[in-house]
Amino acid sequence: MEGVPTKPLPSDLEIARAAHLKPIAEVAQAAGLDTAYLEPYGHHVAKVDLAATAAPQGNSRRAKYVVITAITPTPLGEGKTTTAVGLAQGLAATGRTAMLALRQPSMGPTFGIKGGAAGAGYSQVVPMEVLNLHLTGDFHAITAAHNLLAAMVDNHLHHGNELGLDERTIAWRRVLDVNDRALRNVVLGLGARIDGVPRQSGFDITAASEIQVIMMLATSLKDMRERLGRIVIGYTKDGGIPVTAEQLKAAGAMAVILKDALRPNLMQTTENTPVLIHTGPFGNIATGNSSVIADMVGIQSSDFLLTEAGFGSDMGAERFFNVKCRVSGLVPDAAVLVATVRSLKAHSGQYRVVAGKPLPPEMLEENPEDVRAGTDNLRKHIEIVRSFGVAPVVAINAFPTDHDSEHAVIREVAEAAGARVAISTHVSDGGAGATELADVVAAACDDQHEFRYTYHLDEPLTDKIEAIATRIYGADGVDFSPAAAKDLARFEQLGYGAFPVVIAKTHLSVSSDPSLRGAPTGWRMPVREVRVAAGAGYVYAISGEMRTMPGLPKHPAAESIDLDDNGEIVGLF
């Protein structure tokens, strides 16, 4: 492909270590963020005080607000994070200021199959080792707070169960930031009588904790504390009344553990563009977005605030629009849809892409017709973004194995569907490779638009779920199991009817069936179970099977990660 080098790039870790990092105070100053709000964590990371969300920064007007999402990805992902980083660098390269807000990576995938989540090539967040390994300990704080509540639940049972909690309804499992399939289902309390009440439970990965979403949606310490108190851990035996963390007197101690973790982390890209890293909820079972607080800081300090939403526009972006924007009160100006040649070829149905394995060799050959065969998925995601009244920009994340004829098909289809298009080579060229994308996004932000939600909060929960299934996913309707229908009616009676909704489904298809490619039609979405995340403030419907505790592959990335003789980390991508 013209303009994309064919020589191998250095590893991500080599590029990250070669980058010239500025002191974090200089990064903040360049972004218009008052350094008085920084608490340095070493030389290149800082916590940002919550007071910065309310204090006027250097920008006299609100930043343009852009969400970065994607078409339905292959199991390999399509470079959404690195495109977000590249766009931030591209905006800076064109004389604009930009602040980027990203989720913190989980160490589970880092040591599993995906590897790090700091971007790629010359568009990374640095220091990438720090980002991928612990950072400032926010995930560990969430793990500790979550497990404290779990311990207090079992302690309450052991000491007589004064609240009358029905053990069969307890949904608050324990969490760990490691992929470990052996912990998915466990039996607690085995041993002597003093060792607790035996019951079945299990572990989720920390990114699946409701506390991740609480931290993501909280607007202040007070709001976080109140949300923690509203967490429902189960229901009473008599009457099915919710039992909360507040009733167990656990919420105060949890808030103390999480106090520092509520402050976002400031880092920088390989080109010194500022990045706020905060929270990391799952994108298929939860909201899949970085924090409201990070956006409240960033919206005041630069010309553009960029924020990434997990997986495709049917997943993270839908929750960004319908859940996050409702809490923050911020209205997006544009949405970037990341697309790749390989993902569209995968949607043609001609190829099978497996995480951890090389692409099929024939997939790398020039074949614009296979790209065209997969563009129904691209059209669907453009339609989804436009349904919210937001201007879509298709960012073609270019790979060296792409061909100009294949990019031409993407451009033709996207423009015909009403989207702007730009090719970006940020992985190999950094910000210089994303200047076209930066200019196109800036133009899209100047479009006149009228933002709208998919549903109104005063609609019944069933109608909200059906609205997402039919208007966003393209289903013909929803089939609620008898248990799900009963629980939805009960949630309405318990006062949760005005909550927004989240649908937990596969990220590998716009539909609820991971085997369906493109933009499936003629299908109905099954809902087998519904639950309430009262602390986070939404009801979620479960459609399909999602693992909340991933397993490790036969040869996990952890096998290649080590320290060399100089004490430097090696093997971290």
C-alpha positions as CSV (number, residue, x, y, z in Angstrom):
1,M,0.0,0.0,0.0
2,E,1.3,3.4,-0.9
3,G,2.6,5.5,2.1
4,V,2.8,2.6,4.5
5,P,6.3,1.2,5.1
6,T,6.8,-2.6,4.6
7,K,9.9,-2.8,6.8
8,P,9.1,-4.2,10.3
9,L,8.6,-1.7,13.1
10,P,10.5,-2.0,16.3
11,S,8.5,-3.7,19.1
12,D,6.0,-1.5,21.0
13,L,8.2,-1.7,24.1
14,E,11.3,-0.6,22.1
15,I,9.4,2.4,20.6
16,A,8.0,3.3,24.0
17,R,11.4,3.3,25.6
18,A,12.9,5.3,22.8
19,A,10.3,8.1,23.2
20,H,11.4,11.3,24.8
21,L,9.1,11.8,27.8
22,K,8.5,15.2,29.3
23,P,8.0,15.8,33.0
24,I,4.3,15.3,33.7
25,A,4.0,18.9,35.0
26,E,5.1,20.2,31.5
27,V,2.5,17.9,29.9
28,A,-0.2,19.3,32.1
29,Q,0.8,22.9,31.4
30,A,0.8,22.4,27.7
31,A,-2.8,21.0,28.0
32,G,-4.0,24.0,30.1
33,L,-4.3,21.9,33.2
34,D,-3.2,23.8,36.4
35,T,-0.3,21.9,38.0
36,A,-1.6,22.8,41.4
37,Y,-4.1,19.9,40.9
38,L,-1.4,17.3,40.3
39,E,0.1,14.8,42.7
40,P,3.1,13.3,41.0
41,Y,3.5,9.6,40.9
42,G,7.1,9.3,39.8
43,H,8.3,11.6,37.0
44,H,5.8,10.7,34.2
45,V,2.5,9.9,36.0
46,A,0.3,12.1,38.2
47,K,-3.0,11.8,40.0
48,V,-5.4,14.7,39.2
49,D,-7.2,16.2,42.1
50,L,-11.0,16.1,41.9
51,A,-11.1,19.9,42.4
52,A,-10.0,20.2,38.8
53,T,-13.4,19.1,37.6
54,A,-15.0,22.3,38.9
55,A,-12.1,24.8,38.5
56,P,-11.8,26.8,35.3
57,Q,-8.8,25.8,33.3
58,G,-7.0,27.5,30.5
59,N,-9.7,27.0,27.9
60,S,-12.4,29.7,27.8
61,R,-14.8,27.5,25.9
62,R,-15.8,23.9,26.1
63,A,-13.7,21.5,24.1
64,K,-15.1,19.7,21.1
65,Y,-16.1,16.2,22.4
66,V,-15.3,13.2,20.2
67,V,-15.9,9.5,20.9
68,I,-13.8,6.9,19.3
69,T,-15.6,3.6,18.5
70,A,-15.4,0.9,15.8
71,I,-17.2,-1.4,13.5
72,T,-17.6,-5.0,14.8
73,P,-14.1,-6.1,15.5
74,T,-12.3,-9.4,14.7
75,P,-11.1,-11.3,17.8
76,L,-7.8,-9.4,17.2
77,G,-9.3,-6.0,17.7
78,E,-8.9,-3.3,15.1
79,G,-6.7,-0.7,16.8
80,K,-9.3,1.5,18.4
81,T,-7.0,2.6,21.2
82,T,-4.0,3.3,19.0
83,T,-6.3,5.2,16.6
84,A,-7.5,7.3,19.5
85,V,-3.9,8.0,20.5
86,G,-2.9,8.7,16.9
87,L,-5.8,11.2,16.5
88,A,-4.8,13.0,19.6
89,Q,-1.2,13.3,18.2
90,G,-2.6,14.2,14.8
91,L,-4.6,17.1,16.3
92,A,-1.5,18.3,18.0
93,A,0.5,18.0,14.8
94,T,-2.0,20.3,13.1
95,G,-1.7,23.0,15.7
96,R,-4.7,22.1,17.9
97,T,-4.6,21.0,21.5
98,A,-6.2,17.7,22.5
99,M,-6.8,15.7,25.7
100,L,-7.4,12.0,25.4
101,A,-9.3,9.9,28.0
102,L,-8.8,6.1,28.0
103,R,-9.7,3.1,30.2
104,Q,-7.0,1.5,32.2
105,P,-5.9,-1.9,30.9
106,S,-6.6,-5.0,32.9
107,M,-3.6,-7.1,33.8
108,G,-5.7,-10.2,32.9
109,P,-5.5,-9.7,29.1
110,T,-1.9,-8.3,29.5
111,F,-0.7,-11.6,30.8
112,G,-3.2,-13.6,28.8
113,I,-3.6,-13.4,25.0
114,K,-4.3,-9.8,24.1
115,G,-1.2,-8.3,25.5
116,G,-0.9,-4.6,26.6
117,A,-3.5,-2.0,25.8
118,A,-1.3,1.1,25.6
119,G,-1.7,1.6,21.8
120,A,0.8,0.4,19.2
121,G,3.8,1.5,17.2
122,Y,4.4,5.2,17.3
123,S,1.0,6.0,18.8
124,Q,1.2,4.7,22.4
125,V,0.6,5.9,25.9
126,V,3.9,5.9,27.9
127,P,5.5,4.6,30.0
128,M,3.7,1.6,28.6
129,E,5.1,-0.8,31.3
130,V,3.6,1.4,34.0
131,L,0.3,1.6,32.2
132,N,0.0,-2.1,31.7
133,L,1.3,-3.1,35.1
134,H,-0.5,-1.7,38.2
135,L,-0.3,2.0,37.2
136,T,-1.1,3.8,40.4
137,G,-3.0,0.8,42.0
138,D,-6.5,1.8,41.1
139,F,-7.5,-1.7,40.0
140,H,-6.1,-3.1,43.2
141,A,-8.1,-0.6,45.2
142,I,-11.3,-1.7,43.4
143,T,-10.4,-5.4,44.0
144,A,-9.9,-4.7,47.7
145,A,-13.1,-2.7,48.1
146,H,-15.1,-5.3,46.1
147,N,-13.7,-8.2,48.2
148,L,-14.3,-6.4,51.5
149,L,-18.0,-6.3,50.7
150,A,-17.9,-10.0,49.8
151,A,-16.2,-10.8,53.1
152,M,-18.8,-8.8,55.0
153,V,-21.6,-10.6,53.2
154,D,-20.2,-14.0,54.4
155,N,-19.4,-12.6,57.8
156,H,-23.0,-11.5,58.1
157,L,-24.2,-15.0,57.2
158,H,-21.8,-16.6,59.7
159,H,-23.0,-14.4,62.6
160,G,-26.7,-15.2,62.2
161,N,-27.9,-13.4,59.1
162,E,-29.9,-10.7,60.9
163,L,-31.1,-9.2,57.6
164,G,-32.7,-12.5,56.5
165,L,-30.6,-12.6,53.3
166,D,-31.5,-15.5,51.0
167,E,-28.2,-17.2,50.2
168,R,-29.5,-18.4,46.9
169,T,-29.9,-14.8,45.7
170,I,-26.4,-13.5,46.5
171,A,-24.9,-12.3,43.3
172,W,-21.8,-10.5,44.7
173,R,-18.9,-12.7,43.8
174,R,-15.2,-12.0,44.5
175,V,-12.8,-10.5,41.9
176,L,-9.2,-10.8,40.9
177,D,-7.3,-9.0,38.1
178,V,-5.9,-12.2,36.7
179,N,-7.3,-14.6,34.1
180,D,-8.1,-17.8,36.1
181,R,-10.8,-20.2,34.8
182,A,-10.4,-22.4,37.8
183,L,-12.0,-19.7,40.0
184,R,-15.1,-19.3,37.9
185,N,-17.1,-21.5,40.3
186,V,-16.0,-22.2,43.9
187,V,-17.5,-23.4,47.1
188,L,-17.0,-21.1,50.1
189,G,-17.0,-21.9,53.8
190,L,-15.7,-25.5,53.7
191,G,-14.0,-26.8,56.8
192,A,-15.0,-26.4,60.4
193,R,-18.1,-24.5,61.6
194,I,-15.9,-21.4,62.4
195,D,-14.8,-21.3,58.7
196,G,-18.1,-19.8,57.6
197,V,-21.4,-20.9,55.9
198,P,-20.8,-23.2,52.9
199,R,-22.3,-21.9,49.7
200,Q,-21.5,-21.8,46.0
201,S,-20.0,-18.7,44.5
202,G,-17.1,-17.7,42.3
203,F,-14.7,-15.1,41.0
204,D,-14.9,-12.5,38.2
205,I,-12.1,-10.5,36.8
206,T,-11.8,-7.0,38.4
207,A,-12.9,-5.3,35.2
208,A,-16.3,-7.0,35.6
209,S,-16.9,-5.5,39.0
210,E,-19.9,-3.2,39.4
211,I,-17.5,-1.0,41.3
212,Q,-15.6,-0.3,38.0
213,V,-18.8,1.2,36.6
214,I,-19.5,3.1,39.8
215,M,-16.1,4.7,39.6
216,M,-16.7,5.4,35.9
217,L,-20.0,7.1,36.4
218,A,-19.4,8.8,39.8
219,T,-19.2,12.6,39.5
220,S,-17.7,13.3,43.0
221,L,-16.6,11.5,46.2
222,K,-20.1,12.1,47.6
223,D,-21.7,10.6,44.6
224,M,-19.3,7.6,44.7
225,R,-20.1,7.0,48.4
226,E,-23.9,7.1,47.7
227,R,-23.6,4.7,44.8
228,L,-21.5,2.2,46.8
229,G,-24.3,2.2,49.5
230,R,-26.9,1.4,46.9
231,I,-25.1,-1.8,45.7
232,V,-27.6,-4.7,45.9
233,I,-25.8,-7.9,47.0
234,G,-29.0,-10.1,47.2
235,Y,-32.6,-10.3,48.4
236,T,-34.3,-11.3,51.6
237,K,-36.0,-14.7,52.1
238,D,-39.2,-13.0,53.1
239,G,-40.6,-10.6,50.4
240,G,-37.5,-10.5,48.1
241,I,-36.5,-7.1,49.4
242,P,-33.0,-5.9,48.2
243,V,-30.2,-6.1,50.7
244,T,-27.6,-3.3,50.1
245,A,-24.0,-2.6,51.0
246,E,-25.3,0.3,53.1
247,Q,-27.4,-2.2,55.2
248,L,-24.3,-4.3,55.7
249,K,-22.4,-1.2,56.9
250,A,-19.7,-1.8,54.3
251,A,-20.0,1.2,52.0
252,G,-18.1,3.6,54.2
253,A,-15.0,1.5,54.4
254,M,-15.2,0.7,50.7
255,A,-15.3,4.5,50.0
256,V,-12.2,5.0,52.1
257,I,-10.3,2.3,50.1
258,L,-11.4,4.0,46.8
259,K,-10.9,7.6,47.8
260,D,-7.6,8.0,45.9
261,A,-8.6,5.7,43.0
262,L,-11.4,8.1,42.1
263,R,-8.8,10.6,41.0
264,P,-7.8,10.2,37.3
265,N,-4.2,9.5,36.2
266,L,-2.4,11.8,33.9
267,M,0.1,10.4,31.4
268,Q,1.3,11.2,27.9
269,T,1.7,9.7,24.4
270,T,4.9,9.0,22.6
271,E,4.6,12.6,21.3
272,N,3.8,14.1,24.7
273,T,0.1,14.6,24.1
274,P,-1.8,14.5,27.4
275,V,-3.8,11.4,28.3
276,L,-6.2,10.8,31.3
277,I,-6.3,7.1,32.2
278,H,-9.2,6.1,34.5
279,T,-11.4,3.1,35.2
280,G,-11.7,0.0,33.0
281,P,-15.2,-1.6,33.0
282,F,-15.9,-4.5,30.6
283,G,-17.4,-3.4,27.2
284,N,-19.7,-6.4,26.7
285,I,-21.3,-6.8,30.1
286,A,-20.9,-3.3,31.4
287,T,-20.4,0.2,30.0
288,G,-17.0,-0.1,28.5
289,N,-16.0,3.6,28.9
290,S,-13.5,5.7,30.8
291,S,-14.7,7.9,33.6
292,V,-17.0,10.8,33.7
293,I,-14.6,12.6,36.0
294,A,-11.8,12.3,33.5
295,D,-14.1,13.9,30.9
296,M,-15.1,16.6,33.3
297,V,-11.4,17.5,33.7
298,G,-10.5,17.2,30.0
299,I,-13.5,19.1,28.6
300,Q,-12.2,22.3,30.1
301,S,-8.5,22.1,29.2
302,S,-8.1,21.7,25.4
303,D,-9.6,22.3,22.0
304,F,-10.6,18.7,21.7
305,L,-11.5,16.0,24.2
306,L,-11.3,12.5,22.8
307,T,-12.7,9.5,24.6
308,E,-12.7,5.8,23.6
309,A,-15.7,3.5,24.0
310,G,-15.2,-0.3,24.1
311,F,-15.8,-2.7,21.2
312,G,-18.1,-1.6,18.3
313,S,-20.7,1.3,18.2
314,D,-23.4,-1.2,19.2
315,M,-21.6,-1.9,22.5
316,G,-19.4,0.8,24.1
317,A,-20.7,3.7,22.0
318,E,-24.3,2.9,22.6
319,R,-23.6,2.9,26.4
320,F,-21.6,6.1,26.0
321,F,-24.5,7.8,24.4
322,N,-27.4,6.4,26.4
323,V,-25.7,6.0,29.8
324,K,-22.6,8.0,30.2
325,C,-23.8,11.2,28.5
326,R,-26.9,11.2,30.6
327,V,-24.7,11.3,33.8
328,S,-22.1,13.7,32.5
329,G,-24.5,16.1,30.7
330,L,-21.9,16.3,27.9
331,V,-23.0,16.1,24.3
332,P,-20.6,14.6,21.7
333,D,-19.8,16.6,18.6
334,A,-18.5,13.6,16.4
335,A,-17.8,9.9,16.5
336,V,-14.9,8.2,14.9
337,L,-15.6,4.6,13.6
338,V,-12.3,2.7,13.3
339,A,-12.4,0.2,10.4
340,T,-9.7,-2.1,8.9
341,V,-9.5,-4.0,5.7
342,R,-9.1,-7.3,7.6
343,S,-12.2,-6.7,9.7
344,L,-14.3,-6.1,6.6
345,K,-12.9,-9.1,4.9
346,A,-13.8,-11.1,8.0
347,H,-17.4,-9.9,7.7
348,S,-17.5,-11.2,4.1
349,G,-17.8,-14.7,5.7
350,Q,-14.9,-16.0,3.6
351,Y,-12.3,-16.1,6.4
352,R,-11.9,-17.3,10.0
353,V,-9.8,-15.1,12.3
354,V,-8.7,-16.6,15.6
355,A,-7.1,-14.7,18.4
356,G,-3.5,-15.8,19.0
357,K,-3.1,-17.2,15.5
358,P,-1.8,-15.6,12.2
359,L,-4.3,-14.3,9.7
360,P,-5.1,-16.7,6.8
361,P,-2.5,-15.9,4.1
362,E,-5.1,-15.4,1.4
363,M,-6.7,-12.7,3.6
364,L,-3.6,-10.5,2.9
365,E,-4.0,-10.8,-0.8
366,E,-5.5,-7.9,-2.8
367,N,-9.3,-8.5,-2.9
368,P,-11.5,-5.4,-3.0
369,E,-14.6,-7.5,-3.6
370,D,-14.1,-9.4,-0.3
371,V,-13.9,-6.0,1.4
372,R,-17.1,-4.9,-0.4
373,A,-18.8,-8.1,0.7
374,G,-18.2,-7.1,4.3
375,T,-19.3,-3.5,4.1
376,D,-22.8,-4.2,5.4
377,N,-21.3,-4.1,8.8
378,L,-19.7,-0.7,8.1
379,R,-23.0,0.7,6.9
380,K,-24.8,-0.6,10.0
381,H,-22.3,1.1,12.4
382,I,-22.6,4.4,10.4
383,E,-26.4,4.1,10.8
384,I,-26.0,3.5,14.5
385,V,-23.9,6.6,15.1
386,R,-26.2,8.7,12.9
387,S,-29.2,7.5,14.9
388,F,-27.9,9.5,17.8
389,G,-27.7,12.6,15.7
390,V,-23.8,12.6,15.8
391,A,-21.5,13.1,12.8
392,P,-19.6,9.9,11.9
393,V,-16.0,9.8,10.7
394,V,-14.7,6.5,9.4
395,A,-11.0,6.1,10.2
396,I,-9.3,3.5,8.1
397,N,-6.6,2.1,10.3
398,A,-4.1,1.2,7.6
399,F,-1.9,-1.9,7.7
400,P,1.2,-2.5,5.5
401,T,-0.7,-5.5,4.0
402,D,-3.6,-3.3,2.8
403,H,-4.1,-2.3,-0.9
404,D,-5.2,1.0,-2.3
405,S,-8.1,-0.6,-4.1
406,E,-9.4,-2.0,-0.8
407,H,-9.2,1.4,0.9
408,A,-11.1,2.9,-2.1
409,V,-14.0,0.5,-1.5
410,I,-14.2,1.5,2.1
411,R,-14.2,5.2,1.2
412,E,-16.8,4.7,-1.5
413,V,-19.2,2.8,0.8
414,A,-18.7,5.1,3.8
415,E,-19.2,8.3,1.9
416,A,-22.4,6.9,0.2
417,A,-23.7,6.2,3.7
418,G,-23.1,9.8,4.9
419,A,-19.8,9.5,6.7
420,R,-16.6,11.4,6.3
421,V,-13.5,9.2,5.7
422,A,-9.8,9.4,6.4
423,I,-6.9,7.0,6.1
424,S,-4.5,7.0,9.0
425,T,-1.0,5.5,9.3
426,H,-0.4,6.5,12.9
427,V,1.0,3.1,14.0
428,S,4.0,3.6,11.6
429,D,4.1,7.4,11.4
430,G,2.7,8.7,14.7
431,G,0.8,12.0,14.6
432,A,2.2,12.8,11.2
433,G,0.2,9.8,9.9
434,A,-3.0,11.1,11.4
435,T,-3.2,14.7,10.2
436,E,-5.8,13.9,7.5
437,L,-7.9,12.2,10.2
438,A,-7.4,15.2,12.5
439,D,-8.6,17.6,9.8
440,V,-11.6,15.5,8.9
441,V,-12.6,15.1,12.6
442,A,-12.3,18.8,13.2
443,A,-14.6,19.5,10.2
444,A,-17.1,17.0,11.4
445,C,-17.2,18.7,14.8
446,D,-18.4,21.9,13.1
447,D,-21.5,20.1,11.6
448,Q,-24.9,21.1,12.9
449,H,-26.4,18.2,14.8
450,E,-29.1,17.5,17.3
451,F,-28.1,14.8,19.8
452,R,-30.8,12.3,20.8
453,Y,-31.1,9.2,22.9
454,T,-32.5,5.8,21.8
455,Y,-35.2,5.9,24.5
456,H,-36.6,8.0,27.3
457,L,-36.0,7.1,30.9
458,D,-39.7,7.1,31.8
459,E,-40.4,4.2,29.3
460,P,-40.9,0.7,30.8
461,L,-37.7,-1.4,31.1
462,T,-39.0,-3.8,28.5
463,D,-39.5,-1.0,26.0
464,K,-36.0,0.3,26.6
465,I,-34.5,-3.1,26.0
466,E,-36.6,-3.6,22.8
467,A,-35.6,-0.1,21.6
468,I,-31.9,-1.0,21.7
469,A,-32.4,-4.5,20.2
470,T,-34.5,-3.2,17.3
471,R,-33.2,0.3,16.6
472,I,-29.5,-0.3,17.3
473,Y,-28.9,-4.1,16.7
474,G,-31.5,-4.5,14.0
475,A,-33.5,-7.3,15.7
476,D,-37.1,-8.0,14.8
477,G,-37.9,-8.1,18.5
478,V,-37.0,-9.5,21.9
479,D,-38.0,-12.8,23.5
480,F,-37.9,-12.5,27.3
481,S,-37.7,-15.7,29.3
482,P,-40.5,-16.0,31.9
483,A,-37.9,-15.4,34.7
484,A,-36.6,-12.3,33.0
485,A,-40.1,-10.9,32.4
486,K,-41.0,-11.5,36.1
487,D,-37.8,-9.8,37.3
488,L,-38.3,-6.8,35.1
489,A,-41.7,-6.3,36.5
490,R,-40.3,-6.7,40.0
491,F,-37.5,-4.1,39.3
492,E,-40.2,-1.7,38.2
493,Q,-42.0,-2.2,41.6
494,L,-38.8,-1.8,43.5
495,G,-38.2,1.7,42.0
496,Y,-35.6,0.8,39.4
497,G,-37.8,1.4,36.4
498,A,-36.3,4.8,35.6
499,F,-32.8,3.3,35.2
500,P,-31.2,3.2,31.7
501,V,-30.5,-0.3,30.4
502,V,-27.4,-2.2,29.3
503,I,-27.5,-5.4,27.2
504,A,-24.8,-7.9,27.9
505,K,-24.1,-9.7,24.6
506,T,-21.3,-10.8,22.3
507,H,-19.0,-8.1,20.9
508,L,-18.3,-10.3,17.8
509,S,-21.6,-9.5,16.1
510,V,-24.1,-6.7,15.9
511,S,-26.6,-9.4,16.8
512,S,-26.6,-11.5,20.0
513,D,-25.2,-14.5,18.0
514,P,-21.4,-14.3,17.7
515,S,-21.6,-16.5,14.5
516,L,-23.6,-13.9,12.5
517,R,-21.5,-11.5,10.5
518,G,-22.2,-8.3,8.7
519,A,-25.5,-6.7,9.6
520,P,-27.9,-9.6,10.4
521,T,-31.6,-9.3,9.8
522,G,-34.5,-11.6,10.5
523,W,-33.5,-12.5,14.0
524,R,-34.9,-12.0,17.5
525,M,-32.9,-11.3,20.6
526,P,-33.3,-13.7,23.5
527,V,-33.1,-12.3,27.1
528,R,-32.6,-15.2,29.5
529,E,-31.9,-13.2,32.6
530,V,-32.0,-9.6,33.9
531,R,-30.1,-8.1,36.9
532,V,-29.9,-4.7,38.5
533,A,-26.7,-2.8,39.1
534,A,-28.3,-0.4,41.6
535,G,-25.0,1.3,42.5
536,A,-24.0,1.9,39.0
537,G,-27.6,2.9,38.2
538,Y,-28.8,0.6,35.4
539,V,-30.6,-2.6,34.7
540,Y,-28.8,-5.1,32.5
541,A,-30.3,-7.8,30.3
542,I,-28.2,-10.9,29.6
543,S,-28.4,-12.3,26.1
544,G,-26.0,-15.2,25.4
545,E,-23.1,-16.5,27.3
546,M,-20.3,-14.1,28.4
547,R,-17.4,-15.1,30.6
548,T,-16.8,-12.7,33.5
549,M,-13.6,-14.6,34.4
550,P,-11.4,-15.2,31.3
551,G,-9.1,-18.2,31.1
552,L,-5.5,-18.3,29.9
553,P,-4.6,-19.7,26.5
554,K,-2.2,-22.7,26.1
555,H,0.7,-20.3,25.8
556,P,-0.2,-17.1,27.6
557,A,1.7,-13.9,27.1
558,A,3.0,-14.3,30.7
559,E,5.4,-17.0,29.4
560,S,7.4,-14.4,27.5
561,I,7.4,-11.6,30.1
562,D,10.5,-11.4,32.3
563,L,13.3,-9.2,33.6
564,D,16.7,-9.0,31.9
565,D,20.1,-8.8,33.6
566,N,19.7,-5.1,34.0
567,G,16.3,-5.4,35.7
568,E,14.4,-4.1,32.6
569,I,11.1,-5.6,31.6
570,V,11.2,-7.7,28.4
571,G,8.5,-9.5,26.4
572,L,5.7,-6.9,27.1
573,F,4.8,-6.5,23.4
